[in-house]
Amino acid sequence: MDTATPPDRDRAVDALRAFAVLGVVLGHWLVTALVADGGRLHTDSPLQHLPRLAPISWVFQTLAVFFLVGGHVATRGYTAARVKGIPYRRWLTARLSRLFKPVAALLILWTIATTALLLSGTDVTTVHTLAKLALSPLWFLLVFAALTAATPLVTRLNPLWPLAVVLHVDLLRFGFGAPPAIGWVNLAAGWLVPYTLGAAWTRGELDGPRAGWVLFTGGTAATAGLIACAGYPASMVGVPGASVSNLNPPTLAAVTFGLAQCGLALLLRERLRRTMRRPMVWAAVAFVNLSAMTIFLWHQTALMATTATGLLLGRLPGLHTSPDHLGWAAARLLWLPVFALTLAVCWAAFHTYEHPGTPRRSGSRTRTRTHPRSRAGRSRIVRTHRSSDRATPTGARHV
């Protein structure tokens, strides 16, 4: 895989995407508890009982980095498509098909599972909890798809414009008593900030270290000030029972925190490029990128499958018990490898929905498997050629 990657590919982009995906997965596994209470399961969070664990969310709430990379890749792909004369509709269809094809498998399985649970007499509250948790990743995909569709409009949009929208929405919500529903404007505006930063990256406006330092120091200072002086929550993820969530919908604190994350990501680019020259490290990062949708969509199902199976052994610490003490957090760490193993089973069963094409050998013909979006730009990682000429030592793999 290392030798098949073109030398001009920016591997730091793939490393940042892999970090963002794995950050979300590990964050959910660490702060999402399914507590067994009698015959019911309900969600809880250690952040509700142990507020001093809030810094965990600072490490694993990595959505801003994902939108930064997404904006960069989409803008670059759209620009390449225009140069090649590829229509916008064809470019968008190729990108969204890869995004949503794996969703069908998740929806089908959970439709069947939900129906079976209801027919078996499972408590309705438990069924609702499980289905909501399994389908929760879909809100992110809808927002990401909307921003992808708007790429031609935001290609040259200054990130300060959506940041100003977030600021004014929060002023109306928290300063002037506007209806809370107005906060959902930030669902688009808040994530548009890192997305437009990704477009600025493509334009070459963030190449030097100065931009990274400005974003990192400015975002960090602004977030600290909002938490300390303006009463924003310290946790960057939702906490059950909290009156205000930084994530649902995004607040100004979540956006400034995202700016700090984006600044740090930009500062680490050169170091990541050097690290990604190691073949084994690059192979792992490339695997995560090629399986990103499968990992993202099924990681909550892996958690719930482990929890449901564990109930056969009784209420297990760190899995079914209330997350109201540090012992629970220590026990949860021991369950992470089990979650990962279950996710690996889900990957084996469903990763073909992410890459439905498979190379086939037919006489001397050479067939190629490419990612759907590769038609619209150079966003693919690996393209595979296989020839019937067995004298080719490497199987004639090219990128």
C-alpha positions in Angstrom: 0.0 0.0 0.0 2.9 2.3 0.8 4.6 1.8 -2.6 1.2 2.1 -4.4 0.6 5.6 -3.1 1.7 8.4 -5.3 4.6 10.5 -4.0 2.6 13.8 -4.4 -0.3 12.6 -2.2 -0.6 14.7 1.0 -0.8 11.9 3.6 -1.3 14.4 6.4 -4.9 14.8 5.1 -5.6 11.1 5.5 -4.0 11.0 8.9 -6.2 13.9 10.1 -9.3 12.2 8.8 -8.4 8.9 10.5 -7.7 10.8 13.8 -11.1 12.5 13.5 -13.0 9.3 12.9 -11.3 7.3 15.7 -11.6 10.3 18.1 -15.4 10.2 17.7 -15.6 6.4 18.1 -13.4 6.3 21.2 -15.2 9.4 22.6 -18.6 7.7 22.3 -17.3 4.4 23.8 -15.9 6.3 26.8 -18.8 8.6 27.7 -21.8 6.5 26.6 -23.2 4.2 29.2 -26.1 1.8 28.8 -27.3 1.2 32.3 -29.4 -1.9 33.1 -32.2 -0.9 35.4 -34.5 -3.8 36.1 -35.8 -4.9 32.7 -34.8 -1.6 30.9 -31.8 0.0 29.4 -31.2 3.7 29.5 -28.4 5.9 28.5 -26.2 7.8 31.0 -22.8 9.5 30.9 -19.9 9.7 33.4 -19.7 13.4 32.5 -23.1 13.9 34.3 -21.8 12.5 37.6 -18.1 13.3 37.3 -17.8 16.8 35.8 -14.0 16.8 36.3 -13.8 14.3 33.5 -14.9 17.0 31.0 -11.3 17.3 29.5 -11.9 13.8 28.0 -14.3 15.5 25.6 -11.6 18.0 24.6 -9.5 15.1 23.3 -12.2 13.0 21.6 -14.7 15.6 20.2 -12.9 15.8 16.8 -15.8 16.8 14.5 -14.2 20.1 13.6 -11.1 18.4 12.2 -13.4 16.1 10.1 -15.2 19.1 8.6 -11.8 20.9 8.0 -10.5 17.9 6.0 -13.9 17.5 4.3 -14.0 21.1 3.1 -10.4 20.8 1.9 -11.0 17.5 0.0 -14.4 18.6 -1.4 -13.1 21.9 -2.7 -10.1 20.3 -4.2 -12.2 17.6 -5.9 -14.7 20.1 -7.2 -12.0 22.3 -8.6 -10.4 19.3 -10.4 -13.9 18.3 -11.7 -14.4 21.7 -13.2 -11.0 21.5 -14.9 -11.9 18.2 -16.4 -15.3 19.4 -17.5 -17.3 17.1 -15.2 -20.7 18.6 -14.4 -21.6 19.5 -10.9 -24.4 17.0 -10.7 -22.2 14.1 -11.7 -19.5 15.2 -9.2 -22.0 15.5 -6.4 -23.7 12.2 -7.1 -20.4 10.4 -7.0 -19.5 12.0 -3.6 -22.9 11.4 -2.0 -23.3 7.9 -3.3 -20.2 6.8 -1.3 -21.5 8.7 1.7 -25.0 7.2 1.8 -24.7 3.7 0.3 -23.4 2.2 3.5 -26.4 3.8 5.4 -28.8 1.4 3.7 -27.4 -1.6 5.5 -27.6 0.1 8.8 -31.2 1.2 8.3 -32.3 -2.3 7.1 -30.7 -4.1 10.0 -32.1 -1.7 12.7 -35.5 -1.8 11.1 -35.5 -5.5 11.4 -34.0 -5.4 14.9 -36.4 -2.8 16.2 -39.4 -4.7 14.8 -38.2 -8.0 16.3 -37.6 -6.4 19.7 -41.1 -4.8 19.8 -42.8 -8.1 18.7 -40.9 -9.9 21.5 -42.3 -7.7 24.1 -39.1 -5.7 24.9 -39.8 -2.5 26.8 -40.6 0.4 24.4 -38.2 2.7 26.3 -35.4 0.3 25.8 -36.1 -0.1 22.1 -36.3 3.7 21.7 -32.9 4.1 23.5 -31.2 1.5 21.3 -32.6 2.7 18.0 -31.8 6.4 18.8 -28.2 5.4 19.8 -27.7 3.3 16.6 -29.1 6.0 14.3 -27.4 9.0 16.0 -24.5 9.1 13.5 -26.9 10.0 10.7 -27.4 13.6 11.8 -23.7 14.2 11.1 -24.0 12.7 7.6 -27.0 14.9 6.7 -25.1 18.1 7.7 -21.9 16.9 5.9 -23.9 16.1 2.8 -25.6 19.5 2.8 -22.3 21.3 3.1 -20.8 19.1 0.4 -23.7 20.1 -1.9 -23.0 23.7 -1.1 -19.3 23.5 -2.0 -19.5 25.6 -5.1 -21.2 28.4 -3.1 -18.8 28.3 -0.1 -15.6 27.8 -2.1 -14.5 31.4 -1.5 -16.6 32.1 1.6 -14.6 33.8 4.4 -14.9 31.7 7.6 -15.6 34.9 9.5 -19.1 35.1 8.0 -20.5 31.8 9.5 -18.6 32.6 12.7 -20.4 35.9 12.9 -23.8 34.1 12.5 -22.9 31.7 15.4 -22.0 34.7 17.6 -25.3 36.5 16.9 -27.4 33.4 17.3 -25.8 32.8 20.8 -26.3 36.5 21.7 -30.0 36.1 20.8 -30.4 32.8 22.7 -28.5 33.5 25.9 -28.4 37.3 26.0 -31.9 38.4 24.8 -34.0 35.4 25.6 -34.8 34.4 22.0 -36.6 31.0 21.6 -34.1 28.1 22.0 -35.1 26.8 18.5 -33.2 29.6 16.9 -30.0 27.8 18.1 -30.5 25.2 15.3 -29.3 27.8 12.8 -25.9 27.0 14.2 -26.1 23.4 13.1 -25.2 24.6 9.6 -23.3 27.8 10.5 -21.2 26.2 13.2 -19.9 23.4 11.1 -19.6 25.7 8.1 -16.7 27.5 9.9 -14.2 24.6 9.8 -15.6 23.5 6.4 -14.7 27.0 4.9 -11.3 26.8 6.6 -10.8 23.6 4.6 -11.6 25.6 1.4 -9.1 28.3 2.5 -6.5 25.5 3.0 -7.1 24.4 -0.6 -6.6 28.0 -1.8 -3.2 28.0 -0.1 -4.2 30.6 2.5 -3.3 28.4 5.4 0.1 27.1 4.2 2.3 28.9 6.7 2.6 28.2 10.5 1.2 31.7 11.3 -2.4 30.7 10.4 -2.2 27.6 12.5 -0.9 29.5 15.5 -3.5 32.3 15.2 -6.3 29.7 15.1 -4.9 27.6 17.9 -4.1 30.4 20.4 -7.1 32.5 19.5 -9.5 29.6 19.6 -8.1 28.3 22.9 -8.3 31.8 24.5 -11.8 32.4 23.3 -13.0 29.0 24.5 -11.4 29.4 27.9 -13.0 32.9 28.3 -16.5 31.6 27.2 -16.3 28.8 29.8 -14.9 30.8 32.6 -16.8 34.1 32.1 -19.8 33.5 30.0 -21.1 30.3 31.7 -20.7 27.9 28.7 -20.4 24.2 29.7 -16.8 22.8 30.0 -17.8 19.6 28.2 -17.7 19.7 24.4 -20.2 17.0 24.1 -23.8 16.7 25.2 -24.4 15.7 28.9 -27.7 14.1 29.9 -29.7 16.4 32.1 -27.6 19.5 31.3 -29.6 22.7 30.6 -27.2 23.7 27.8 -25.2 21.5 25.4 -22.3 22.7 23.4 -23.0 20.3 20.7 -26.8 20.1 20.2 -26.9 22.6 18.7 -23.4 23.9 18.4 -22.6 26.9 20.5 -20.0 29.6 20.1 -17.8 27.8 22.6 -17.9 24.6 20.5 -17.0 26.6 17.3 -14.1 28.4 19.0 -12.9 25.1 20.4 -13.1 23.7 16.8 -11.0 26.6 15.6 -8.3 25.7 18.2 -8.5 22.1 17.0 -8.1 23.1 13.3 -5.2 25.3 14.2 -3.5 22.4 15.9 -4.2 20.2 13.0 -2.6 22.7 10.6 0.5 23.0 12.8 0.9 19.2 12.9 0.7 18.7 9.1 4.5 18.6 8.4 5.1 16.2 11.4 2.3 14.0 10.2 3.7 13.9 6.7 7.0 12.7 8.0 5.3 10.1 10.3 3.2 8.8 7.4 6.4 7.9 5.5 6.6 4.8 7.7 4.9 2.0 5.7 3.2 0.3 8.6 1.8 3.5 10.0 0.6 4.6 6.6 -1.1 1.2 6.0 -3.0 1.6 9.2 -4.1 5.1 8.4 -5.1 4.1 4.8 -7.2 1.2 6.2 -9.1 3.6 8.5 -9.7 5.9 5.6 -10.9 3.2 3.3 -13.3 1.9 6.1 -14.2 5.3 7.6 -17.9 5.1 6.9 -18.3 1.5 8.1 -16.4 2.3 11.3 -18.4 5.4 11.9 -21.8 4.0 11.2 -21.4 0.7 13.2 -19.4 1.7 16.2 -22.5 2.4 18.3 -24.0 -0.9 17.2 -20.8 -2.7 18.4 -21.2 -1.0 21.8 -24.8 -2.1 22.1 -24.2 -5.7 20.9 -21.5 -6.1 23.5 -23.8 -4.7 26.2 -26.7 -6.9 25.2 -24.4 -10.0 25.1 -22.9 -9.1 28.4 -26.3 -9.1 30.1 -26.3 -12.9 29.8 -23.6 -12.9 32.5 -25.4 -10.4 34.7 -24.8 -6.7 35.4 -21.1 -6.2 34.6 -19.1 -3.2 35.9 -18.2 -0.6 33.3 -20.8 -2.0 31.0 -24.2 -2.1 32.7 -23.6 -0.2 35.9 -24.2 3.5 36.6 -21.2 5.7 35.6 -21.1 7.6 38.8 -17.6 6.8 40.1 -14.1 6.6 38.9 -14.2 2.8 39.2 -16.7 2.7 36.3 -14.3 4.7 34.1 -11.4 2.3 34.9 -13.6 -0.7 34.1 -14.8 0.9 30.9 -11.2 1.1 29.6 -11.0 -2.7 29.9 -14.1 -3.0 27.7 -12.6 -1.0 24.8 -10.8 -4.0 23.2 -14.1 -5.9 23.3 -15.9 -3.1 21.6 -13.1 -3.0 19.0 -13.4 -6.7 18.4 -17.2 -6.5 17.9 -16.7 -3.6 15.6 -14.3 -5.7 13.6 -17.1 -8.3 13.2 -19.4 -5.6 12.0 -16.7 -4.4 9.6 -16.3 -7.9 8.2 -20.0 -8.2 7.6 -20.8 -4.7 6.2 -17.6 -3.1 4.7 -18.5 -4.3 1.2 -21.4 -1.7 1.2 -18.7 1.0 1.4 -16.8 -0.4 -1.6 -19.3 -2.5 -3.6 -17.0 -3.0 -6.6 -14.6 -5.9 -6.6 -11.9 -6.7 -9.1 -12.4 -9.7 -11.3 -10.0 -11.6 -13.5 -11.2 -12.5 -17.0 -8.6 -13.9 -19.3 -6.1 -11.2 -20.1 -8.5 -8.4 -19.3 -7.6 -5.9 -16.7 -10.4 -4.5 -14.6 -10.1 -1.6 -12.2 -11.8 -0.9 -8.9 -11.9 2.7 -7.9 -13.8 4.6 -5.3 -16.9 6.3 -6.8 -15.6 9.7 -6.0 -12.4 9.1 -7.9 -14.1 10.1 -11.1 -14.5 13.6 -9.7 -11.0 14.2 -8.4 -7.8 12.7 -7.0 -9.4 11.9 -3.7 -8.9 8.1 -4.0 -6.3 6.4 -1.9 -5.6 3.2 -4.0 -6.6 2.0 -7.4 -5.8 -1.6 -8.2 -4.9 -3.1 -11.5 -4.6 -6.9 -11.8 -3.2 -8.5 -14.9 -3.0 -12.1 -16.0 0.7 -11.7 -16.4 1.9 -13.5 -13.3 5.5 -12.4 -14.1 4.7 -9.0 -12.6 6.0 -9.3 -9.0 3.7 -6.8 -7.3 0.5 -7.7 -9.2 0.8 -4.4 -11.2 -0.8 -2.4 -8.5 -0.9 1.3 -9.3 -2.4 4.4 -7.7 
